[in-house]
């Protein structure tokens, strides 16, 4: 049934009444956003239709994103032989760029009988908005060659294209054109220049443009603050934020998102104080209920180490999103605490049928690795396969680590061998996993395969390899790897590398060699290093070197009982009962306590299960 507006228009066009021209009727329908009725009138009265009528209808198609109807109008113009002009053609170019159909937009542009700055800008802006930044720059160069002068919209669009491809040289040339034009003081053009320089890393140039602006709106302030925050200049971001407030400019969600990002850069202590201050400002200005701000606050508190505040904010959020949930779970995973809370958060997300990404799954799998939750890890593995038919490298690395830490080395190997893409973390994880499970020979084999496939090991790779050799008695292989690390790959050994090498010699009974290595090291020996020597001396009964190691270890850690206990045990094994009693007396006199050992196991009755998805 036709609505009242359409009936009125039909009555106007009725031959019985004194009907007004077609244009006011079409304009009435377009203003009422009645696209279908406007099309019916225009198509049934093609003789009376003019450029203004079709331009109005195409603009309505653009506003309503009516792709099908817009193409119908274009087809009607072609079949009726309606002559094109620059204004109608430009509208069609804008329509096709809105539809992301740049082929038709370019064809329409090529067929224009004449072109002006608006038609050139429409094509350039369309390429820029649809991600074809390089093509947008080509359009700008062609426009300049044709002698067409740019306007403020042209400059804004081409600067955004330069920003997208980080084309600094061309952007500076465009800035030179702007300085010679009458748009130098245009607010939109100046904001685009600030954005261009800041996103290309030229913060000094960005600030020069910003400082020279006679008028600044919230967009220009946001661009500068965001640039400083993104580049890590947190102090400058806060100074600018205070300056903006003194100028009477109130921040919006985008401002708070940027300044929260800047707050995190100052370390956990100072960062937490800044985040708390910004949080108070957000509440006072009435942005506390905005989900996007709440999510940014959750992320900021997590990164500052305050999981309690992050969890409190998350629970108060009315619309809990995946991003804030991921931030909270990632924080718990990093701290290695509250695995049950992480599981509950993850289950809530599943019940809400929120999208689950690889970052969230990786965090959950890391929690399973740290808590040895094999059953839950396998369920997450199944979910990962459901969401990704081919697991990405980060997910596969997390699964390798999880299976290795839960004792399923064969499953870890299986995941590794099915990886379509590997990186240095993948190889290092497998070397570490095999070394920790008593497969030192396999660890060395993985290292050699990694070298054959062209991967260059880093210091963590060699640390894992030395650990594997040390715990599996591969003295020759360990020394060879250490020599290769220093001579071939030019990696400077750290304290941990020397500790593994000393432990390697000590475990194999080469105690004098391990002591000589300590004396020749170019770094100061650590407590863990002397602890390795002391433990080996107890096993092999080297009393003299054991006393030396114990003396150094007690100097490093005078309040730890374990050094005196091991030394007393060594004296007792050698029959030196008085010396053993003296070592134990130190523990009693200083009231030192030895940390008790503990085991962690998971009962079949306590197996965790994830809720099924709909």
Secondary structure, 3 states (H helix, E strand, C coil): CCCHHHHHHHHHHCCCCCCCCHHHHHHHHHHCCCHHHHHHHHHHCCCCCCHHHHHHHHHHHHHHCCHHHHHHHHHHHHHCCCCCCHHHHHHHHHHHHHCCCHHHHHHHHHCCCCCCHHHHHHHHHHHHHCCCHHHHHHHHHHHHHCCCCCCHHHHHHHHHHHHHCCCHHHHHHHHHHHHHCCCCCCHHHHHHHHHHHHHCCCHHHHHHHHHHCCCCCHHHHHHHHHHHHHCCCHHHHHHHHHHHHHCCCCCCHHHHHHHHHHHHCCCHHHHHHHHHHHHHHHHHCCCCCCHHHHHHHHHHHHHCCCHHHHHHHHHHCCCCCHHHHHHHHHHHHHHCCCHHHHHHHHHHHHHCCCCCCHHHHHHHHHHHHHHCCHHHHHHHHHHHHHHCCCCCHHHHHHHHHHHHHCCCHHHHHHHHHCCCCCCHHHHHHHHHHHHHCCCHHHHHHHHHHHHHCCCCCCHHHHHHHHHHHHCCCCHHHHHHHHHHHHHCCCCCCCHHHHHHHHHHHHHCCCHHHHHHHHHHCCCCCCHHHHHHHHHHHHHHCCHHHHHHHHHHHHHHCCCCHHHHHHHHHHHHHCCCHHHHHHHHHHHHHCCCCCCCCCCCCCCHHHCCCCCCCC
